[in-house]
Amino acid sequence: MGEQREASASAAAVAHSSNMQRVKVYRLRDGGKWDDQGTGHVAVDYIEV
């Protein structure tokens, strides 16, 4: 359990120090239902081409 807390604290520190946003993560199953996978972090960069 302590390792999970350390990993969460580390992820939170990374997200706080960058432009990452906290998001809910879901996975679509074969039957068309969504599985809640918890929370994660995402960063979006706009690149004009």
The first five atom37 places (N, CA, C, CB, O) and aatype in JSON, in Angstrom:
{
  "aatype": [12, 7, 6, 5, 1, 6, 0, 15, 0, 15, 0, 0, 0, 19, 0, 8, 15, 15, 2, 12, 5, 1, 19, 11, 19, 18, 1, 10, 1, 3, 7, 7, 11, 17, 3, 3, 5, 7, 16, 7, 8, 19, 0, 19, 3, 18, 9, 6, 19],
  "atom_mask": [
    [1, 1, 1, 1, 1],
    [1, 1, 1, 0, 1],
    [1, 1, 1, 1, 1],
    [1, 1, 1, 1, 1],
    [1, 1, 1, 1, 1],
    [1, 1, 1, 1, 1],
    [1, 1, 1, 1, 1],
    [1, 1, 1, 1, 1],
    [1, 1, 1, 1, 1],
    [1, 1, 1, 1, 1],
    [1, 1, 1, 1, 1],
    [1, 1, 1, 1, 1],
    [1, 1, 1, 1, 1],
    [1, 1, 1, 1, 1],
    [1, 1, 1, 1, 1],
    [1, 1, 1, 1, 1],
    [1, 1, 1, 1, 1],
    [1, 1, 1, 1, 1],
    [1, 1, 1, 1, 1],
    [1, 1, 1, 1, 1],
    [1, 1, 1, 1, 1],
    [1, 1, 1, 1, 1],
    [1, 1, 1, 1, 1],
    [1, 1, 1, 1, 1],
    [1, 1, 1, 1, 1],
    [1, 1, 1, 1, 1],
    [1, 1, 1, 1, 1],
    [1, 1, 1, 1, 1],
    [1, 1, 1, 1, 1],
    [1, 1, 1, 1, 1],
    [1, 1, 1, 0, 1],
    [1, 1, 1, 0, 1],
    [1, 1, 1, 1, 1],
    [1, 1, 1, 1, 1],
    [1, 1, 1, 1, 1],
    [1, 1, 1, 1, 1],
    [1, 1, 1, 1, 1],
    [1, 1, 1, 0, 1],
    [1, 1, 1, 1, 1],
    [1, 1, 1, 0, 1],
    [1, 1, 1, 1, 1],
    [1, 1, 1, 1, 1],
    [1, 1, 1, 1, 1],
    [1, 1, 1, 1, 1],
    [1, 1, 1, 1, 1],
    [1, 1, 1, 1, 1],
    [1, 1, 1, 1, 1],
    [1, 1, 1, 1, 1],
    [1, 1, 1, 1, 1]
  ],
  "atom_positions": [
    [[0.83, -1.19, 0.0], [0.0, 0.0, 0.0], [0.87, 1.25, 0.0], [-0.94, 0.0, 1.21], [0.51, 2.23, -0.64]],
    [[1.99, 1.23, 0.7], [2.88, 2.38, 0.75], [3.47, 2.72, -0.6], [0.0, 0.0, 0.0], [3.66, 3.9, -0.93]],
    [[3.75, 1.68, -1.41], [4.3, 1.92, -2.75], [3.28, 2.64, -3.63], [4.72, 0.6, -3.4], [3.66, 3.5, -4.43]],
    [[2.0, 2.29, -3.49], [0.96, 2.96, -4.27], [0.88, 4.43, -3.9], [-0.4, 2.29, -4.04], [0.73, 5.29, -4.77]],
    [[0.98, 4.74, -2.61], [0.94, 6.13, -2.17], [2.11, 6.91, -2.72], [0.92, 6.23, -0.65], [1.97, 8.05, -3.17]],
    [[3.31, 6.28, -2.7], [4.49, 6.95, -3.23], [4.35, 7.19, -4.72], [5.75, 6.12, -2.94], [4.72, 8.26, -5.21]],
    [[3.82, 6.21, -5.46], [3.63, 6.37, -6.9], [2.61, 7.46, -7.17], [3.18, 5.04, -7.54], [2.79, 8.26, -8.08]],
    [[1.53, 7.5, -6.39], [0.52, 8.53, -6.57], [1.09, 9.91, -6.28], [-0.69, 8.25, -5.68], [0.81, 10.86, -7.0]],
    [[1.87, 10.01, -5.22], [2.48, 11.29, -4.87], [3.44, 11.74, -5.96], [3.21, 11.2, -3.51], [3.51, 12.92, -6.29]],
    [[4.19, 10.79, -6.52], [5.13, 11.1, -7.58], [4.39, 11.57, -8.83], [6.01, 9.88, -7.9], [4.8, 12.55, -9.46]],
    [[3.31, 10.88, -9.19], [2.52, 11.27, -10.36], [1.9, 12.64, -10.15], [1.42, 10.24, -10.64], [1.84, 13.45, -11.08]],
    [[1.43, 12.91, -8.95], [0.84, 14.21, -8.64], [1.87, 15.31, -8.77], [0.23, 14.2, -7.23], [1.56, 16.4, -9.26]],
    [[3.1, 15.05, -8.33], [4.16, 16.05, -8.42], [4.49, 16.35, -9.88], [5.42, 15.58, -7.68], [4.7, 17.51, -10.24]],
    [[4.54, 15.32, -10.71], [4.81, 15.51, -12.14], [3.69, 16.31, -12.77], [4.99, 14.15, -12.86], [3.94, 17.24, -13.54]],
    [[2.46, 15.96, -12.47], [1.31, 16.65, -13.07], [1.27, 18.1, -12.63], [0.0, 15.95, -12.69], [0.92, 18.98, -13.42]],
    [[1.62, 18.37, -11.39], [1.58, 19.73, -10.88], [2.67, 20.59, -11.51], [1.72, 19.73, -9.36], [2.46, 21.79, -11.71]],
    [[3.81, 20.0, -11.82], [4.93, 20.78, -12.32], [4.91, 20.96, -13.84], [6.22, 20.12, -11.92], [5.79, 21.62, -14.38]],
    [[3.92, 20.4, -14.52], [3.84, 20.55, -15.97], [2.45, 21.0, -16.36], [4.2, 19.23, -16.68], [1.67, 21.43, -15.51]],
    [[2.14, 20.91, -17.63], [0.83, 21.32, -18.1], [-0.16, 20.15, -18.17], [0.95, 21.98, -19.47], [-1.14, 20.22, -18.9]],
    [[0.09, 19.1, -17.44], [-0.76, 17.92, -17.47], [-2.06, 18.17, -16.68], [-0.02, 16.71, -16.9], [-2.07, 18.87, -15.68]],
    [[-3.14, 17.56, -17.18], [-4.45, 17.67, -16.55], [-4.86, 16.3, -16.01], [-5.51, 18.21, -17.54], [-4.56, 15.27, -16.62]],
    [[-5.55, 16.29, -14.88], [-6.05, 15.05, -14.3], [-7.35, 14.67, -15.01], [-6.27, 15.19, -12.76], [-8.22, 15.52, -15.21]],
    [[-7.48, 13.4, -15.4], [-8.65, 12.94, -16.15], [-9.14, 11.6, -15.61], [-8.32, 12.82, -17.64], [-8.38, 10.87, -14.97]],
    [[-10.4, 11.29, -15.87], [-10.94, 9.97, -15.59], [-10.61, 9.08, -16.78], [-12.48, 10.02, -15.33], [-10.68, 9.52, -17.93]],
    [[-10.24, 7.82, -16.51], [-9.85, 6.89, -17.56], [-10.85, 5.74, -17.6], [-8.4, 6.36, -17.34], [-11.12, 5.1, -16.59]],
    [[-11.4, 5.49, -18.79], [-12.34, 4.4, -19.01], [-11.84, 3.54, -20.16], [-13.76, 4.94, -19.3], [-11.14, 4.01, -21.05]],
    [[-12.22, 2.25, -20.12], [-11.89, 1.34, -21.21], [-13.19, 0.73, -21.73], [-10.88, 0.22, -20.75], [-14.01, 0.27, -20.94]],
    [[-13.36, 0.73, -23.04], [-14.56, 0.17, -23.65], [-14.38, -1.34, -23.8], [-14.85, 0.84, -25.02], [-13.45, -1.8, -24.45]],
    [[-15.31, -2.09, -23.19], [-15.25, -3.55, -23.28], [-15.89, -4.03, -24.58], [-15.95, -4.21, -22.07], [-16.55, -3.26, -25.27]],
    [[-15.69, -5.3, -24.89], [-16.24, -5.89, -26.11], [-17.76, -5.77, -26.17], [-15.83, -7.35, -26.22], [-18.32, -5.58, -27.24]],
    [[-18.44, -5.88, -25.02], [-19.89, -5.81, -24.99], [-20.44, -4.4, -25.12], [0.0, 0.0, 0.0], [-21.66, -4.22, -25.08]],
    [[-19.59, -3.42, -25.27], [-20.03, -2.04, -25.43], [-20.2, -1.3, -24.12], [0.0, 0.0, 0.0], [-20.7, -0.18, -24.1]],
    [[-19.77, -1.91, -23.01], [-19.84, -1.25, -21.71], [-18.48, -0.66, -21.36], [-20.31, -2.23, -20.61], [-17.44, -1.14, -21.81]],
    [[-18.52, 0.41, -20.54], [-17.3, 1.1, -20.14], [-16.83, 0.62, -18.77], [-17.52, 2.62, -20.12], [-17.64, 0.51, -17.84]],
    [[-15.53, 0.32, -18.62], [-14.91, -0.03, -17.34], [-14.16, 1.19, -16.82], [-13.95, -1.25, -17.49], [-13.34, 1.77, -17.53]],
    [[-14.45, 1.56, -15.59], [-13.75, 2.68, -14.94], [-12.36, 2.2, -14.55], [-14.54, 3.19, -13.67], [-12.21, 1.25, -13.78]],
    [[-11.34, 2.85, -15.08], [-9.95, 2.47, -14.81], [-9.28, 3.39, -13.8], [-9.16, 2.47, -16.1], [-8.09, 3.24, -13.51]],
    [[-10.03, 4.34, -13.25], [-9.46, 5.24, -12.26], [-9.14, 6.6, -12.85], [0.0, 0.0, 0.0], [-9.82, 7.07, -13.77]],
    [[-8.1, 7.22, -12.33], [-7.69, 8.53, -12.83], [-6.3, 8.46, -13.43], [-7.74, 9.58, -11.72], [-5.51, 7.58, -13.1]],
    [[-6.01, 9.4, -14.3], [-4.7, 9.48, -14.91], [-4.41, 10.93, -15.24], [0.0, 0.0, 0.0], [-5.16, 11.83, -14.85]],
    [[-3.33, 11.16, -15.95], [-2.95, 12.51, -16.34], [-2.7, 12.54, -17.84], [-1.69, 12.98, -15.56], [-2.21, 11.58, -18.44]],
    [[-3.05, 13.67, -18.44], [-2.88, 13.83, -19.88], [-2.38, 15.24, -20.16], [-4.21, 13.54, -20.63], [-2.74, 16.19, -19.47]],
    [[-1.57, 15.35, -21.17], [-1.12, 16.66, -21.65], [-1.44, 16.73, -23.13], [0.42, 16.88, -21.38], [-1.29, 15.74, -23.85]],
    [[-1.87, 17.88, -23.58], [-2.21, 18.08, -24.98], [-1.37, 19.22, -25.51], [-3.73, 18.37, -25.16], [-1.33, 20.31, -24.93]],
    [[-0.69, 18.96, -26.61], [0.09, 19.99, -27.29], [-0.48, 20.19, -28.68], [1.59, 19.59, -27.37], [-0.67, 19.24, -29.43]],
    [[-0.77, 21.45, -29.01], [-1.27, 21.79, -30.33], [-0.09, 22.01, -31.26], [-2.19, 23.05, -30.28], [0.8, 22.82, -30.99]],
    [[-0.09, 21.28, -32.37], [0.98, 21.42, -33.36], [0.34, 21.79, -34.69], [1.84, 20.1, -33.48], [-0.41, 21.0, -35.27]],
    [[0.63, 22.99, -35.15], [0.08, 23.43, -36.43], [0.93, 22.9, -37.55], [-0.01, 24.96, -36.49], [2.15, 23.0, -37.52]],
    [[0.26, 22.32, -38.56], [1.0, 21.78, -39.72], [0.61, 22.47, -40.99], [0.77, 20.27, -39.86], [1.14, 22.15, -42.06]]
  ]
}
